[in-house]
Amino acid sequence: MPWFVKIEEGKVEKPIFDQYVPAHKAYVQELIAKGHKAKTGYWAQRGGGMMVFEAASMDEAQAIVDSDPLVQNSCVSYKLYEWKIVIE
């Protein structure tokens, strides 16, 4: 399956953002359980982060991102890319 990357930037204050972090973590755990090999994290300097995951297509990847609680609650703006791995 292809890999996808969601690069995100926070767009709400931290206390609001933090309300949705537990739901986001649970969602990523769900993705892992479904075989999407998801990983998520934030930049050390804060203000944004990234999620990488496998999906069958860009359409499926977009649906996965659209279901992320951080996206659904307008906590982040993002760009979604298909990542073509050259070396593993």
N, C-alpha and C positions, 0 to 999 in steps of 0.2 A: 504494500500500500504506500502511496505517496505521503511525504511529510508536509505539514503546514505549520506556519508560524504566525501567531497573532502578536504584533508589537502594539503595546497600548500605552496611553498616557492618561493619568488621572485628571479628572475635570471637576471633582467636588472636594470639599474640605475633608481632611483625614478622619474626623469623627463620623462623618456620614459614610465615607468609604469603608471604614472599619466595621460598620454594621453588616455589610454584605460579604465580608471575607469568609466567615464560617460557611456560608452557603456556596461560595465560590470553591472553597476547598472540598466540600462534600461533592460538588459537581465534578471536579477533576478526579476525585476518587471513583466516581461513577464511570467516567470515561476510561479510566485505567481498567476497571473491572470488565468493561465491554471490549477491551482489546485495543484501544486507541493509543496506548503507550504515552499518555499525556504527562507533561512536566510543566510546572508553572513556577514563577518567581518574580521578584521585583529587583529593580536596579538598586545597588547599594546607596546611591545618592538620593533615592526615593523619587517619587513623582511619576513612575511608570514601571512597566514590566513586560513580561513575555510569557506566552504559553506555546509550547511545541506539542504536536500530536500527529498521529496518522489518521487519514480518512481516505475513503475510496475515490473521492472526487472533490473539486472545488465547491460544488453545490453542497455536498455533505459537510465539508469543512465550514462553510458559511452557516449552515444550520446548527452545527456544534457551537460556533461562536455566538450566534444569535440566542442560544439557550443559556449562555453563561450569565449567572446572576449579576455580575459586574456590568455586563452590557445591558441586560434587561432593565436594570435600575439606573441607567445613564450615569454610571460612575466613571467610565472610561471612554475615550475615543480610541480607535484602533485602525490598523491596516492589517490585512490578511494576505499572506504570500504562500505560494507553494514553494517549498524548499527542495531544490535539486541537489542531493548529496553527491559529492564527487568522491570522497574517500571516507571509509569507515574503519 
